């Protein structure tokens, strides 16, 4: 091994390849008092001298002078005080760290368990969040807190360490520095009082700080660090394709059961896998005919699989007819070389009767090694077999006895007419009925009771268990066996059916969700469907959070439920970290809501929150799986709806752009025309004033003035149009005099009316009409202007008002050129102009502005042909005040 | 009346508008002072003692309404404000703050001269003339008699009060609120419909064609004005 690379080089190589995430350095010791915190602080000072931004996130100096001295000179972030049962517990303030954003933060006691109510249950999870934010972390850890060594430590020292951290966290560290101190020196330090011992632990100390213990722990920590260097070395050589001493990679499969011993099995396998440098997988097989119904057991299986994942395994659940078939089938397909299984806990006789999984596995394993791991029996807690339900209501057993009694009664009535062999069928019937409707236990009782009753009542001599004919012994035997078989088969069928029904109902729920989602048209629709389906399937309140401008906000939720501030914070965390959070997870477990990311292949689209209606109820692992399936569907639907909405918005935008360019074309033409006349007239007056006679001069001035007026009106119209289009128009509706509005409009038109005759017919007692006076004047001006424009001089324009049912109707009649019938509905469109008279100018905005104004009054405006030639414009305004508000 | 030598302060941040006003008003014999913003205007009023102020509402520093309010604390110089279309609220605010009249941009020179004449005449007129006359509409305050083309017309006391207020301020716009306050009292300030019904009735009595008023003009969104010829 001459070419063995320098471990430091390797570490640098590893560091340099990491990107974005902060780097974690662990100061690893084998016991309290070796000087981890001291070493960490020293290292921090060095980094600070190098110019790094270093702050203290959390340090426990235990009032030791030399340690405290080292803290001075470093910036210490204030701690967060968490109230719990009237006690304030100081914790690291993660948010303060994230806000302060140093380059490096010191966090003591990596394995610390946070006070309840903190964001994460464990400090290493806080650290993970800090690392994710790109901040480097120095932390300290004692070897006994390592999950996989937990039981070994307990065995060696007799002390069970409660605060543990998963091994993968250590694996993720960029650097581990072992802080070593020979046990003898440590013991001297201890005697000198230099080691901090918590008071409550002082009794354990004598037991713990024995030289033997210390040596064992020291070995563990050194070995662990060495293993790690080895790992890095290996992976380096692998990435460089340097051939090495490693063999074909091993793959381990560990089979777990609901037993509490499964955790030990997992830990053992992890150590085995470490030693073999093998990949490992934890599997739980659900036997299809005997699904696990006990919620406690299901919960334990979920926890065990989770532990396996924390220790670096992949975990799967299989559903098959038999355990050994499932395991071996999976093993062969996935190149598993070793299967790990626990020693059976059942008594030997039971194994002979029901068969032993271990035996069967070994028998059928072929070239796969099978490791059978023992368990210490004192850890053995009573296991509740899944299919035995001790709290079966007693009524069911009584009912099955009743069935037997009924069969007996019938038998007594007909026992003279029928052969006893036929009477047996009555009992079989009662056994079958019990098995179907009452379950396994009652049907077994019916079988036993049936045999006894048959003998006692129906086999001569009656009313005694003695039999006259020995061949009845065979009948009894057969009756008993057949009853057992039938009851077992029927009960099994029943249980399978129940399991199938449960699965089917889930599948159905999922199918229904999918079906309803396909018919959903928009995001609101999708949200409502998701919320109602998930709410129904899980009996929970549901909320959907969607991002807007990078922040999450509740989009829709179950009726009568609104997420509060805390729940919103959970959702925000989920969104920021793309991980489930809240109830039943590792992050903010004290929250009342469980948030899961709505994720598709394109990324996060939102967050789904489920909130139990009553506190205390957790989702079973099975429900969680189903929820995941629901979530996937929901995410896809939300994404689809969001995309559709975006597409729609784009379409709208395009339409608007098209309209805008049309508007610009029209406007630039219409604005320029009067400017041409004005500029022309003024330049003539300026430059050629001598050659102009009075009449021409006068004509130029009038032209310029009229065109300026026109320009002013055009600008006014454009402004009005913009205000109407943008929805910025506000109406101040008040009852007002319609005659006044007409008068004001006529006054404003002034000379523009030309030589047209105007006739106004308004009933004397006409009521006030709710309107925005100024805007309505504009409507009348625009309509009148149009009438003047399109009708010959000296013709009469009539204006009349009538009272209708809850409406005021204003009509303007002209004797103009009229509008072709097919154009009548279009004249209120923007830029529409009837193309007939050549000399008519204007933008064609007037009528569309009028329509816009009448619309905001909740009124209607329309054009119709006038009998005898010309056009009628009718405006109807609601009289009832509430319609015009 | 003589306009020669009257001093006009023009306040507008747009130089072309000031230039146009200078030319137009100079031709009429006025002496012109100019200010480009509100602060300058306040100083100019002290320095130049104008006889009338033409004040744009959209000034870059102090709002024209605020300038009016500050001026009115110590000066009674007539103020005509200039504003753009669709800002009725500003017009009302300026009138409430003490402006004498307003003009909507763009405006003709003739219109401006007419308004100036009205506010300056009022400044010099005796307040207790017993007989008011506009065209063929006459009001004898001492006898409480109103005649049109020398024919006496009968008005309700409210209609009489409205007409008197308008005639005493002939040519000047009177806001809805001012009319309501003066005629009915402050409690009725928001009872706009009472005013409208009364104006409508008044028009039927004094106007030859109520649909095309000759005397009693509506200033949309602001109030009413009795037309002077």
Contacts between the chains, C-beta under 8 A, distances in Angstrom:
chain1	res1	chain2	res2	distance
A	708	B	106	7.3
A	712	B	106	5.6
A	716	B	85	5.8
A	719	B	85	7.7
A	719	B	86	7.1
A	720	B	86	7.8
A	723	B	86	8.0
A	732	B	221	7.9
A	734	B	192	5.6
A	734	B	193	7.4
A	735	B	192	7.6
A	735	B	193	4.8
A	735	B	196	7.2
A	736	B	192	8.0
A	736	B	196	5.9
A	737	B	196	5.0
A	737	B	197	7.8
A	737	B	199	7.3
A	737	B	200	5.0
A	739	B	200	6.7
A	739	B	210	6.5
A	739	B	211	5.9
A	740	B	196	7.1
A	740	B	199	7.2
A	740	B	200	6.8
A	740	B	218	5.4
A	742	B	211	6.0
A	743	B	210	7.4
A	743	B	211	5.4
A	743	B	212	5.7
A	743	B	213	5.2
A	743	B	218	6.8
A	744	B	217	7.9
A	744	B	218	4.6
A	744	B	220	5.7
A	746	B	211	7.3
A	746	B	212	5.3
A	747	B	212	7.3
A	747	B	213	7.3
A	747	B	217	6.6
A	747	B	218	7.8
A	758	B	212	7.4
A	760	B	211	3.8
A	760	B	212	7.7
A	762	B	211	7.0
A	764	B	204	7.7
A	768	B	193	5.5
A	768	B	196	6.1
A	768	B	197	7.2
A	773	B	220	5.6
A	773	B	221	6.1
A	774	B	86	7.6
A	774	B	88	6.3
A	774	B	220	4.4
A	774	B	221	4.4
A	777	B	220	5.3
A	799	B	211	7.9
